Amino acid sequence: MRTVRLDTVSLVEPLVDPLYHESGTLVFERGEVPFIGDIITLQKLQVAELSVCETPAEVDGLGQRTGPRLVAVGALTTGDRVASPVYTESGELLVPAGSRADGAMVEELRKFKVREVTVLPDAARREEVFRFATRRREQRKKGVAERLAIDDARMVASEKELAPDQVQEVAGRGQFEFDPADAPLADEVLKDAALARNEEVKRYYLSRYDRNFERAVEFFDLLRGDANGQRIDTAVIGRIAEEIIECLVLDKDLLLCMHHFKRRNYYLVAHTLNVTLITINVAAAMGYSRRQVYEAAYGAFLHDVGMTRIPVEIEEKTTPLTPAEMAEIRDHPQKGLALLRSLSRVPRSTLFAVYQEHERCDGTGYPSQARGPQIHPVAKIVAVADVFDALTSDRPYRKGVKPYSAIETIIKNAHKGLFDTDVVKAFLRYFSLFPVGSWVQLNTQEIAKVMCANPVRYDKPVVRIVFRNEHHEVYANPKLVDLTETANLHVVKAVDAPMDVSESMFWILNLL
Ligand SMILES: [Fe+2]
């Protein structure tokens, strides 16, 4: 028998061996990929490691073992009984055996860099692990992954509703059914997740981003091609949306870092994923429920489908567009709406996200010059997400601007009445002055990457100091600094992302 530390369990590759809890409970089966939320739940239940058993006898042996177990210091809770004494490196007694854990003890252990202690078994907690494992297995049987699938009659647009004149008619009346029904998703978002981030969590996020990119490419290739009269399945959008929502709940700052992995090779797909990611964040910040956020993600993902019907020469043109070409581009919302008919199951709100994302609240948008109340709430969110990503992306005809100035543009346009102010406020809650994932220069000349936003002091984020200076002389071990805790360090200005950093796996892993 051997043990595996919980924070080293792969969240990416299927398990080669089943993993057991020290009480003998089977937690993860062979072949499954543990979900990060499960790992966090187990950490809360103070599980620091799981066992691999070679024989059934070993499993039985586990169940009968009543000895002490190893617990990470961070996972100690008040009342835990320490099984064996803990000494400092110099041999002084730090914690006598039998002591009950409390805040002061944890602080002391941390001060002396003790990572783990042994504690006596706790029957109640064993019972909780058992209940967790049983509940989880039942959910897996039912296929929880499909729980939010767009199959709900309340959500799916009917054939009749898909007709363009019907869409215009509903918009004209401004009566959209999209009110919050359930508890806000934002309530589920974990606090302080960034502190629990480890290598496996980073790998998990990156693998999800890569996989979603591939899935999105496949989807858009299908759209561009001839589907032989077959309807294209939209289930893939649901899977992407669910994964992004889970990432948001688990570590929203890390999720925002993903936004800055700009892919140059397939603009439409990179843009689509970024707009989806931003829309999910903003919709959650606006207080929408999980189901509504999920639905909004469909609208975001499909907002530019009409662009697949615009000739690439026009889309990628480096010189100013002729009036005819401009008209062609401005036709993509209508083309998109028509294309939705070739997809299976599209939520009702998506029709408006596609048709209205270029409308502006003051009536200056296109195609219908709709005004505030006639624009669907999802289209209002997608509009801001779309502008932010479009401005910050490099295009063949211009370089992207820094996130900082894109945010300024959005605020100015909100003042002019183009954007919905509630949407922009929610947007700013996530993309504060220096957005997570963007780069800044400090008063020491050093260049740093913003890792976590500070919700109170927008000008003092947590940063990773990567370069000594603007010549990008790199530090061997880029250090993480909370600017609220350092009086002599502050941000001087936003700077461009250093070349190539956003595309190299080595860099990505080191910087998150
Ligand atoms: Fe568009």
Residues whose N, C-alpha, C, O or C-beta is under 5 A from the ligand:
A	BS01	LIG	H303 D304
